[in-house]
Amino acid sequence: MRIGIVSDIHSNLFALEIVLEKLADLAPDMLACAGDIVGYGAHPNECCRKISDEVDLAIEGNHDFAVRSNDTSRMNPYAAAAAVWTNERLDEGSRTYLESLGPSGSLDADGEQVSVHHGSDTDRDEYVYEDRVDPDILRRCSSAFVVLGHTHVPFVRTFPAGMVINPGAIGQPRDGDPRASYALLDTESRACELMRVEYPVEEASEAILRAGLPMMLALRLSAGR
């Protein structure tokens, strides 16, 4: 089975549309999203509709939680400001969709489990970078494949028991590469390809500024930080 994997869209419709077009060309069997559909960017409702319509499994990220609960207590001032802005502008359909998301999820890929989490398997706010990946997470999740998000930094780690994947961020990469990041997992061949695609960063930045969101959120897109 071939699974397209996305994460950390952060209301960046410009990047999301291009990634979904690229994935459609690849024709995966399923699509999965590891959370943070909203937050930071200027198009939360449009991104919620896109993910709802096109993704088979999506889970709740920390920004999704903060926006739908209006609880920004674990956020820095920029993220909190964006979460409040987003909460005030969510339409009924987007709010209902965010409220429907679970903290984790799994897919059955021809008898093998693909487990999807945002931060770690125990805390959606925990940052799990490649050098901190413990193969024991595969045992804890009872899965051959574990998908994580949250760091905005892509990686694939392969262990004897399976594979841990972070597709990176569509909407706000933080590895020095401003291109949107996503992944394609082939569970039969046990291979995962990380992919990048350019999108109109300037348009996304200008939309953030026009919306009155913090300037830093616009400036960081071109730096990929």
Protein Blocks (a to p, Z undefined) as FASTA:
>chain_A
ZZdddehklopaklmmmmmmmmmmnopabdcdeejjbghiaclmlmmmmmmmmpmbdcdd
fklmmmmnopaklccfklmmmmmmmmmmocfklmmmmmmpcfbdcddeehiacdddfklm
kbmkbccdfklpcfklmmmnopabdcdehkopacddddfkbccddebjfklccehpabdc
dddddfklopacdddddddfklmmmmmmmnopafklmmmmmnoZZ
